[in-house]
Amino acid sequence: MSVNAAPLAGIKVVEFAGLAPAPFCGLILADWGATITRIDRADQSTSLDVLARGKRSLGVNLKSPEGIDIVKKLVSKADVLIDPFRPGRLEKLGLGPDVFLGDGGLNKRLVYTRIVGFPPNGHQKNMAGHDLNYLATSGVLSMMPHSNAEGRPSFPLNILGDFAGGGQTAANGILLALFERSKSGLGQIVETDMVGGARYLSSFPIIHQALHTPLFSRETGSNPLDGGAPYYDVYRCKDGGWFTVAAFEPQFYAIFLETFLPALPPASTPGDSSSWIPTVQKQSDRKEWAKLRAFLEAGFLSRTRDEWTKVFDGLDACAVAVLSPSEAAEHSTTSSLIPQPHPQLSRTPAAASVPATPAAQALGNSFNISPGAHTDEILAEMGVTEEQKKILVQKEVIRVWGSAAL
């Protein structure tokens, strides 16, 4: 099958440097062929952004009229703008959506994308916050499995708010707007807030809870999918490793028990008919759950994680080991420690394959780019002459830094 250009080839994106959500949104677009120009501060020499693969950086002073003019010209030719700031920041700089999309706007085809934490129309809109705060406000954190006996909610790193509810959701919005633009010829504003994004991604449990269905009708930590059910949980093994059991459906639970019970040492499966042994028929009997949990906890402690992996390998028992990122890479189709662009498209794949290790990637398309590393070439593409560039450097409107990779 012939391979064509990446799906977003030819799409120009201006990404203002920010924290995790906006860079991830830009990374998704870059991985699928878009040309990303990251706007960095002219006085900044380093960046902690490790999601810069496939991007270029323009170092510019946004406090100077000349700097604003450069960015305005760049955005007027772009397809997408990514705004990572609190509401109103770009408006104060003279780079708000009305400048480009309003009456007499400079770029009516622009997809103007905002990524904020709290809802832009809510009372918290100007408050500082991070992923954990947004999860707390969304109601999703309260539904997470408890991390201790006091009922403290656990949280999934900064994945659900920053990257799923923020960056990924914004990228989806951009693709929708670009698709609609192909029919109307017009751009629009894409508003993404991480509170709303996290709530939308959590539609399944939230709706179930609202409808009081058996899946999420009880107090958090007592439901089948939030750590309440012993057959859907994580267990410690003899060597300190961990093993997951997600045998939710009866047919999978049957296979799990048929495999687990014979694998226990004789002392763990008493032959006395009065001893308690789990059965498929009692899977949903909540009165038996405490016994089942204690049984599974003791059972998994009888073998190492890798021994249990061999026991369940290839079976429909919904039981697999908890792997580290490096172990997971060994099991992936690419054996790559670095996550690869996903999903996989057969005819128009990602713009480029990602090197398998940090060392390999550092030699090519870097995780990290120095602010202003591509200022020269970007200004040249905009028609700025060498003499004009010298004046801009002298006036500290721009600054050109050397390229460096992590």
N, C-alpha and C positions, 0 to 999 in steps of 0.2 A: 504493500500500500504506500502510495506516495505521501510525503510529508510536506505540508504547506506552512506558510508563515504562522507564527503564534497568533491567537485570536485577537489580541489587543495591539498588534503591530500598527504603528502609525498614530496611536493615541498619545497625546502629550499631556503630562500631568505636572502641576506645580504643587509641591508638598512643603508646607511650612514646617520646619523642624519642631518636633514635639516629643512627648513621651510615648509609651508603648502602643496605644491604639492607632494613632495616625501613621507611624512608621510601618506597622503591620499592614494597614490598609494599602499603603504605597507599595509594600513588598509584594502583596498579592498581585497588584496591577503590573509591577515590574516583571515578576516571574512569568506572566502571561503575555509579555511583549511590549507593554507600554513604556514610553520614554519618561523617566521620572527626574525632575529637577528639584532637589531639596534646597530650600532657602534657609541658609544659616546666618548667624550674626557675624559681621565682619571682624569683630574683636574676639572671636572664639577660635581657639587653635585646636581643641580636641572635642570629641563627641563620644558619648557612651552608647549611642544608638548602634546595636548590632544587627539591625534589620535593614541594612543599607545595600544589600545585594542588588546589583544591577542599576543602581541609582547614580546620579551625579550631584555635586554640591556647588552652589553659588553662594559665596560669602558677600553679604551686602548689608550696609548700615541702613536700617529701616527708620532711623531717626533723622535722616537727611532727605530733603526733597528729591535730590538726584537718585538716591537709593530707591525711594518709592516709585519714581518714574521708571527705573529699570524694571522693577518687579511688575509694574502696571503694564509695560510693553510686553513682558514675558507672558503674563496671564491673558492679555488680549489675543494671543495666538494659541492659547492652550485649549484643551478639551475639558480638563478637570482641574479644579483647585481643591486642596485638602487643608482645611483650617482646624488646627488642634487647640486653639486658644479658648479662653472663657468668652461668653457672649459679649460682643461689642468691641473686642480688641482690634480686629481688622477694620471695622468701621471707623474707629478713631484714627487709624493710619491712612484713611482715604482709600481703602481697598475692600470696602464692603460690597455685598451683592448688587446693590443698586448701581454701582459704578460700571458694572459689566452687564447686568441683566435688565436694568431699569430702562426707562424711556431715554433713547439716545445712548444706550449702554455700549461699551467698547467691545463686548463679545456676547451676543445673544445666544450663542450655542454652548456657552460654558455650563458645565455641571459643577455647581458651587457646593462643596461638601463640608459640613460642619460636624465635628465630633466633640461632644461635651460630656460631662459626667452626670450632673443632675438635669432634670427636664428644663429646657430653656424658658419655659413659661411658669415655672414653679417658684416658690419663695426661696428655695435653696440655690437658685441658678448662679449666684455670684460667690458661693461658698467654695473653698478649696476642698478637695476630696480625692480619694483613690479607690481602686477596685473594691476593696472590702467595704468602704462606706456606701458605694453604689449598690452592692449586693444587699447590704443591710436595709437600704431604703426601698429596694425593689420588692422586698418580702421573700425573696428566694433564699436568703441566708437562714431565715427562720425554719426553712424546710430541710436544711442539710442535716445529715446524721450527727448525732451528738458526739463530741470528742472526750467527754468525761461524764461522771455520774451526776454532775450538777445540771446537765443539759446544755452545756456550752456548744453552740453550733460549730462544726468544722467548716473549712472553706477550701476550695480547689485552687490553691496558689492564687495568681492574679489572672487566671485564664478566662473565667466566665464573664467577668465585667469588661476588663480591658480588651481582650482579644476576640471573644465571641460576640458579646453584646456591643462592643465598640468597633474595633478594626474590621472584623469579618462582616458585621452587619452594614457598616458604611460602604464596604466594597460591593456588597449585594445591591445597595441603593444606587451606587454609581453605575453598575451594569444595567440596572433597570432604567435609569435616566438616559443612558447612552442608547439603549434599545428604543426607548420612546422617541429620542431625538431623531432617530433614523426615519421616523414617520412624520414628525412635526417640524423638524429642522430647528427646534428651540431647546435651549438648556433649561435648567431649573435648580432650585436649592434642595439639597439632600440634608435633612436634619437627623442627626443620630445622637441620642443620649444613652449612656451606658445603663442607666436605671431601666429605661424602656426597652432597650435591647435585651438585657438580661431577663426581663419579664416575658418578652415575646418568645425567647428561646426556651423558657420554662413553661410554656403554655400547657403542656401535657400534665405535669403534676398540679399546677395551679387550678386548671379546670376540673381535674378529678377531685381536688380538695373542695372546690366551690360546690360541686355536685354531690359531695359526701359519698363517693363511690368506695368500695372496699379497698381500693389501692391506697388512698390518702385521706381516709375519713377520721383517723385517730390522731392522737397526740404524736408529734414528731418523735421518731425513734421507735414507734410501735407499729409501723406500717410495713407491708411486704418489701418495698423498694428503698426504704430509708434506714436500713439496719435493724428493723424490728424482727424480720423473719430470719431464723438461723440458716435457712437454705439459700439465703442471698446475703452473703457477708464475706469477711476476710479473716483467715485463720493463721495463727502462728505455727510454724513447723519446728521440728526438733533442733535444727541448726540456726534458728532465729529468722529464717526466711518466712515469706508469707504466701498464702495460697487463697485464691478466690473461688467461691462457690456461688453460682447464679442459676441453680437448678429450679427455676421458677415453675415451669410447666411440669405436670405429673409424669409425662413420659420421660423427660430428662432427669427428673428426680429419681425415678425408678432405676435408670441406668447408673446414676450416681451411687445409690445405695448398693446396687448389685456389684459395683466395683469397689466401693469404699470398705464395706464390711469384710469381705474376704482378705483385704490388704492389711487389716489390723492384726497385731500380734495376738496370740490366743488369750492372753490376760485381759485384753481390751474388749473381747467379745465373750462374756461369760456364757457357759453352756447351760446354766441353771435356767429352767423355764420361767422362773419368777423374775429373772433379770430383765431390765428394760432394754429393748432393741427398737430402733426407729423403723417404721414401715411407711410405705407409700400412702396407705389409706389414712394415716394420721398426719399427713403433711400440713394440712390447713387447720389442724386442731390447735388453737392457741394455748390450750391448757398443757399441751405437750412441749411447747417451744422451749421452755427453760431446760427441760431434760435433754432435748435435742441439741441445744447450744452447748451444754456441758459435755455431751457425748462427742460432738464434733471437735470441740476444743481439745479434749483429751486424745481423741483419735489422731488428729493432725500432728500432735506433739510426738507421736510414735515414729515418725519418719522425717527425713530431711525434705526440703522443698524440691530438690531435684529428683529424689526418689518418688515423691508424689507425682511429679511431672511424668515420669515413666509409667506410673500406674494408670494415669488418665489419658495419656497421649493417644490421639486418634479416635477417642470415644465422644459420643454426644452426651456427655455428663455435665457440660457447662462448668468445668472445673479446670482452671489453669493457674500457673504461677504468676506472682507479681514480679515483673522484670525491671531492672534498671534501664536507663536510656541506652547504655552501651550494649546491654544484653538484647534489648529490643531491636537494635540495629542489626544484630547478627541474624535475627529472624525475619527481617524485612526483605522485600524482593530485590532491593538494591544494595543491601548490607551497608547502608550509609548511616553514619552517626548523625549527620545533618539532615533534618526533615526535608523531604523532597516536595516540590509543588504537587498539589493534589486538588481535584481528582486528575486522573490520567485521561487524556483525550487521544483517540487513535489517529485522527487525521491532522489535527492542529495542536500538537503538544506544547508544553511550556517552552518559553523562549530559549532556555538552555538548561542542560543537566547540571545539577549542583554537585560539586566535588564531595566525596564521601567523608572527608575528615576536615577539621579546622585547618590543619597544616596545609592540606592540598588546596583548600579554598583561599587561604591567605596568599597563595602564589598567583591566583587568578582574580576572580570576581570577589572582592573582599566583603567580609561581614560589616566592616566599619570603614568609613571614608572620612578624611579630615575635612572640616568645614572650609569651603572655598577651594577644594582640590581641583575643581573643574571650571573655575571662574574664567580663566583664559579662553577656553574653547567655547563656553556658552556665550560670552560677550562677542566673540568673533562671529558666531552664528547669528547674533543679533545685529551684526553690522557695525559694531563699535571698533573704531580704529585704534592702533597702538598708541597714537598721540592722545586720543581721548581717554584711553585706559590709564595712561600715566597720570593724567590730571585727576582722574577718579581715585587713584591710589594715593596721590598727594593730599587730596581732600578727605581721605579716610572714608570714602564712600564704599569702596571695595577693598578687599585684601586677599591676596592669592597665597594660599598655604601649600606646602608640599604634601604629596599624597603619602598616607601611611596606613598600614593595615594591622589589625589586631592579629 
